[in-house]
Amino acid sequence: MHPKEETLQPRLGTELRMARLRLELTQEQVAKAVGFVPTVYGRIERGDMLPSTPKLKALCLLLGISADVLLGAPPLEDTPAQEAPAPLPGDSPELRRLAMLVRELPPDRLRLFRIALRTIAHPEQDEE
């Protein structure tokens, strides 16, 4: 193993765990969302292994974290260091959790959810 990899794996695992906990997600939810078996994702968080590049990208998008942060990359000298952009109003942890739960709904429950959501969003249409 390359010396840099020895420090990369634990750092990546710690950063992933902190991002997941900020969003109040379980390891199983994250694993399912990006296509991992939960035990494999647990090994990544513990620093026992590294994800593939496509899985790393999926984790970054899901958890709203920069790959630079996960990989511990220093800012480029030519460019001033920038803070991560503030989350958009639609990127709240609650909304991310809801989106994950909705994706997991079976078709019949998704249909009911859509009806409930439509009723909440447009209550005047139900009074007709």
Secondary structure, 3 states (H helix, E strand, C coil): CCHHHHHHHHHHHHHHHHHHHHCCCCHHHHHHHHCCCHHHHHHHHCCCCCCCHHHHHHHHHHHCCCHHHHHCCCCCCCCCCCCCCCCCHHHCHHHHHHHHHHHCCCHHHHHHHHHHHHHHHCHHHHCC
